[in-house]
Amino acid sequence: MAEAFRKLMAWASFFIGATGMGFLMLGVMMAVTGIGRNPLLASGIGLVMLLTASLISGKAFPRCPRCGSDLIEDGRCQVCDYDLRRER
């Protein structure tokens, strides 16, 4: 059950992050072209969605205790090569 919840949170983080990036690009294009009423609102919505995706990914993915990276594959950190399965 925990693995299914983790996968659901990972997908939610992906979709919220992608939508947030879309809103952020929309706000930039609104500001550049002068189309639309409030480009700062669209940019603000995008930033809030990106922050939400970052918080969700922080809970969904394991972190390396040495460097803080979430790039963990097969129990090893891909950045600093720390083995998370190692017993102390």
Backbone bond lengths (Angstrom), bond angles and torsions (degrees), N, CA, C in turn:
res aa  C-N    CA-C-N  psi(-1)  N-CA   C-N-CA  omega(-1)  CA-C   N-CA-C  phi
1 M - - - 1.444 - - 1.532 111.09 -
2 A 1.317 116.06 -38.97 1.461 119.95 -179.48 1.522 111.05 -66.28
3 E 1.341 116.05 -35.87 1.466 119.44 179.48 1.524 110.85 -68.47
4 A 1.328 117.29 -37.85 1.466 120.61 177.51 1.528 110.41 -66.10
5 F 1.325 117.22 -39.83 1.467 120.99 177.65 1.523 110.92 -65.43
6 R 1.329 116.71 -38.63 1.464 121.37 178.84 1.532 110.65 -64.62
7 K 1.343 116.82 -41.05 1.456 120.31 177.52 1.522 111.27 -66.04
8 L 1.328 116.69 -40.13 1.463 120.67 177.59 1.527 110.95 -62.56
9 M 1.308 117.28 -42.39 1.462 121.02 178.48 1.526 111.15 -66.23
10 A 1.325 117.56 -36.36 1.463 120.63 178.26 1.524 110.61 -65.13
11 W 1.331 116.99 -43.78 1.468 119.97 178.11 1.520 111.43 -66.59
12 A 1.328 117.21 -39.04 1.468 120.16 177.71 1.519 110.41 -63.37
13 S 1.329 116.93 -41.15 1.456 120.59 178.01 1.523 110.77 -62.22
14 F 1.327 116.98 -41.38 1.460 120.84 179.41 1.529 110.97 -62.83
15 F 1.327 117.18 -49.71 1.461 120.24 -176.40 1.531 112.40 -67.90
16 I 1.328 117.24 -39.67 1.463 119.74 177.83 1.524 110.27 -67.04
17 G 1.335 117.51 -38.97 1.463 120.77 177.78 1.512 112.59 -66.13
18 A 1.335 116.73 -41.19 1.465 119.90 179.07 1.527 110.94 -66.64
19 T 1.315 116.77 -40.83 1.473 120.06 177.79 1.523 110.60 -66.44
20 G 1.331 117.10 -39.45 1.453 120.60 176.88 1.510 112.54 -62.70
21 M 1.328 117.00 -40.08 1.463 120.56 176.69 1.523 110.47 -64.68
22 G 1.329 116.69 -37.42 1.464 120.56 176.95 1.513 112.04 -63.21
23 F 1.332 116.81 -44.20 1.462 119.86 177.75 1.524 111.52 -65.06
24 L 1.325 116.63 -38.25 1.461 119.81 178.89 1.529 110.94 -64.44
25 M 1.328 117.15 -43.38 1.467 120.02 177.23 1.529 111.02 -66.98
26 L 1.332 116.96 -35.36 1.459 120.57 176.74 1.525 110.51 -61.63
27 G 1.322 117.21 -44.46 1.456 120.85 178.81 1.517 112.56 -62.65
28 V 1.329 116.69 -40.01 1.466 120.40 178.04 1.521 110.38 -65.28
29 M 1.327 117.00 -44.70 1.464 119.80 179.99 1.529 111.49 -66.60
30 M 1.331 116.94 -34.59 1.467 119.95 176.05 1.524 110.17 -63.84
31 A 1.326 116.40 -41.06 1.463 119.90 -179.36 1.528 111.47 -69.79
32 V 1.322 117.34 -38.82 1.458 120.98 -177.81 1.526 111.35 -69.53
33 T 1.326 116.31 -44.86 1.464 119.89 -175.43 1.526 113.40 -88.13
34 G 1.316 117.81 -15.24 1.456 120.29 -179.75 1.517 113.65 77.80
35 I 1.316 117.74 15.68 1.461 121.98 179.18 1.524 108.22 -96.04
36 G 1.311 117.14 137.26 1.456 121.69 177.84 1.513 111.52 101.59
37 R 1.312 114.64 166.40 1.469 119.96 -174.91 1.524 113.53 -88.78
38 N 1.321 117.05 -44.66 1.459 118.81 -172.45 1.532 110.75 -139.85
39 P 1.327 117.62 89.63 1.469 118.65 179.68 1.526 113.34 -68.42
40 L 1.323 117.78 -24.53 1.463 119.76 178.65 1.525 111.77 -68.03
41 L 1.324 116.96 -31.41 1.462 119.91 177.34 1.524 110.28 -65.64
42 A 1.322 117.34 -45.75 1.469 120.75 178.87 1.527 110.25 -63.61
43 S 1.323 117.89 -40.70 1.466 120.74 178.07 1.518 110.88 -66.30
44 G 1.310 117.09 -39.48 1.468 120.98 178.29 1.516 112.16 -64.39
45 I 1.333 116.39 -42.34 1.467 119.90 176.55 1.529 109.81 -61.19
46 G 1.325 117.06 -42.47 1.463 120.75 178.88 1.516 112.17 -62.25
47 L 1.324 117.59 -42.76 1.468 120.65 179.71 1.524 111.79 -65.96
48 V 1.335 116.47 -39.91 1.467 119.60 178.19 1.527 110.66 -65.12
49 M 1.331 116.63 -39.76 1.468 119.20 178.52 1.523 111.17 -67.22
50 L 1.332 118.26 -38.09 1.463 120.51 176.81 1.530 111.36 -65.89
51 L 1.325 117.17 -38.63 1.458 120.78 176.55 1.523 110.62 -64.28
52 T 1.327 116.89 -42.05 1.463 121.00 178.05 1.529 110.76 -62.60
53 A 1.328 116.97 -42.37 1.467 120.15 177.99 1.526 110.93 -63.91
54 S 1.317 117.03 -36.96 1.458 120.54 178.25 1.530 110.93 -65.71
55 L 1.321 116.97 -41.45 1.462 120.27 178.35 1.525 111.56 -66.30
56 I 1.331 116.97 -39.93 1.462 120.45 178.54 1.525 110.34 -65.49
57 S 1.323 117.24 -42.82 1.466 119.29 -179.33 1.525 111.20 -67.05
58 G 1.322 116.90 -28.72 1.454 119.52 175.91 1.513 112.44 -64.60
59 K 1.330 117.33 -30.34 1.460 121.49 178.14 1.531 111.82 -89.29
60 A 1.326 117.51 -27.30 1.464 120.49 -173.96 1.518 112.86 -83.72
61 F 1.320 118.69 -32.38 1.456 121.53 -174.32 1.521 110.42 -109.62
62 P 1.340 117.24 142.90 1.470 119.11 176.45 1.529 110.19 -70.99
63 R 1.308 115.73 152.37 1.463 121.89 -179.87 1.522 109.79 -115.27
64 C 1.312 114.92 148.96 1.455 121.07 175.74 1.529 108.67 -75.42
65 P 1.334 118.56 129.74 1.463 119.12 179.36 1.524 113.13 -71.05
66 R 1.317 117.80 -20.69 1.458 120.38 -178.19 1.526 112.34 -83.00
67 C 1.357 117.46 -50.81 1.472 119.33 -173.95 1.528 113.31 -113.83
68 G 1.344 118.80 -11.27 1.454 121.25 178.11 1.521 114.52 83.59
69 S 1.311 118.56 7.39 1.453 122.07 -178.83 1.528 110.09 -77.32
70 D 1.339 115.98 151.12 1.461 119.19 175.14 1.533 111.13 -104.52
71 L 1.318 117.54 14.23 1.461 122.33 177.52 1.522 109.22 -88.07
72 I 1.325 115.96 76.45 1.453 121.49 -177.17 1.520 108.47 -114.05
73 E 1.324 115.25 128.38 1.454 120.67 -179.13 1.515 108.70 -136.17
74 D 1.316 116.36 126.34 1.467 123.13 179.77 1.525 112.14 55.88
75 G 1.322 117.30 37.62 1.452 121.15 176.98 1.512 115.36 78.57
76 R 1.329 118.40 7.21 1.463 121.74 179.13 1.520 109.44 -123.69
77 C 1.328 115.68 140.11 1.460 121.30 175.74 1.521 108.58 -74.55
78 Q 1.323 116.35 131.90 1.456 120.93 -178.18 1.533 112.27 -81.87
79 V 1.330 117.67 -10.31 1.462 121.48 -178.74 1.527 111.05 -93.22
80 C 1.337 116.12 -54.38 1.469 119.00 -175.05 1.526 113.14 -109.50
81 D 1.340 118.41 2.65 1.466 124.91 176.97 1.528 111.98 62.83
82 Y 1.316 117.09 32.75 1.460 122.22 177.40 1.521 108.87 -82.18
83 D 1.316 118.10 134.64 1.458 122.77 179.83 1.524 108.34 -91.89
84 L 1.325 116.56 112.19 1.460 120.92 -178.38 1.515 112.45 -76.02
85 R 1.317 118.19 -18.55 1.460 121.58 -179.84 1.525 112.30 -83.90
86 R 1.308 116.89 -7.15 1.465 121.40 -175.54 1.532 110.67 -65.98
87 E 1.318 116.66 134.95 1.456 121.83 178.07 1.520 109.42 -88.03
88 R 1.314 115.96 144.33 1.475 119.87 179.94 1.481 110.98 -102.41
